[in-house]
Amino acid sequence: MNGSSDGSLPSPFSSASGFQLVFRPWRWSDIDDLWRAASEPGSHLPVTLGWAKRAIESAANAASAEEADILGRRSLRSYVVRRVCGHIARSPHALISYVLVDGETNTLFGSPSGWMTERPGIAEIGLWVRYPRQGLGREMVAYLESLMFRTLRPTAIELSVHPDNTAMIGLARSLGYRDSGVVERSQVGNPQPFRERSRLFVLTAAQWHVKHRALVMSKRVV
Ligand SMILES: CC(C)(COP(=O)(O)OP(=O)(O)OC[C@H]1O[C@@H](n2cnc3c(N)ncnc32)[C@H](O)[C@@H]1OP(=O)(O)O)[C@@H](O)C(=O)NCCC(=O)NCCS
């Protein structure tokens, strides 16, 4: 199956709940669902994601639910603009930003993005899922890394993880990323650039090829 005219890719995603999940490029209209995912009761996103926490905080003093929605969406929109502009200024054409949606209702299930960093040959992936522990995070990273090694051709992909983010650390390990320890780096694309400690997990192009070949072979054997 080939990708469709709206840029969606052949989707290997499945979910236990039986939704037909589709992987397609991010659109500005996704902001509404992004806000819903960040603000719905019990959402785990504001716990680890600064942009989700800031959006919730900016809506906290609203006089009505409608105003809260406007303020939350405004905060998210300005974060995305800064982030996208920052990436485009550094390396045009080197940002891949997708969403995973239910193909029928367009409900957002999560979003992985990949980009080339300012360090030559080094790409990074970031992601979130709306409903954790269904295997979607691992599938999204595996799919995006494959897309990136084939198109952007980095020498390595890094996952830059907050040292306390046990879910993401587990995910990185389960996909064969090597733990390269904790580093302190400036974060770009945030309202005020700041330095942040993160644990780096790295997959080189050579390691990905080995992993990919093993996967292809195992599918042939089955
Ligand atoms: C991190 C995140 C993307 C993981 O996605 P997910 O869909 O829940 O993860 P998966 O179900 O694919 O799990 C893959 C592996 O990750 C690890 N993992 C996932 N959630 C975990 C948790 N809560 N605790 C420990 N390990 C966990 C496990 O090793 C798991 O494999 P297993 O289920 O076979 O044991 C998700 O928790 C999330 O969106 N968190 C908020 C946003 C975020 O922190 N993004 C990362 C920023 S760097």
The ligand as an ORCA input file, in Angstrom:
! r2SCAN-3c Opt
* xyz 0 1
  C       6.751      7.722     27.150
  C       5.533      7.297     26.346
  C       5.608      7.914     24.945
  C       5.521      5.759     26.241
  O       4.513      5.382     25.305
  P       3.600      4.100     25.546
  O       2.737      3.936     24.354
  O       2.914      4.220     26.855
  O       4.685      2.945     25.629
  P       4.523      1.448     25.108
  O       3.198      0.920     25.550
  O       4.837      1.398     23.644
  O       5.645      0.709     25.950
  C       6.916      0.369     25.391
  C       7.860      0.006     26.514
  O       8.182      1.187     27.258
  C       8.267      0.874     28.659
  N       7.213      1.574     29.407
  C       6.112      2.195     28.907
  N       5.424      2.778     29.904
  C       6.079      2.486     31.047
  C       5.867      2.825     32.412
  N       4.813      3.567     32.805
  N       6.779      2.402     33.325
  C       7.839      1.663     32.962
  N       8.101      1.309     31.670
  C       7.230      1.720     30.730
  C       8.130     -0.631     28.761
  O       9.421     -1.189     28.615
  C       7.274     -0.945     27.558
  O       7.401     -2.247     27.104
  P       6.490     -3.411     27.765
  O       5.078     -2.893     27.832
  O       6.667     -4.560     26.815
  O       7.060     -3.637     29.120
  C       4.199      7.707     27.068
  O       4.228      7.243     28.378
  C       3.971      9.200     27.063
  O       3.350      9.740     26.148
  N       4.424      9.899     28.124
  C       4.192     11.336     28.232
  C       5.018     12.108     27.232
  C       6.501     11.788     27.334
  O       7.036     11.637     28.422
  N       7.138     11.731     26.167
  C       8.558     11.480     26.074
  C       9.318     12.763     26.114
  S      11.046     12.418     25.878
*
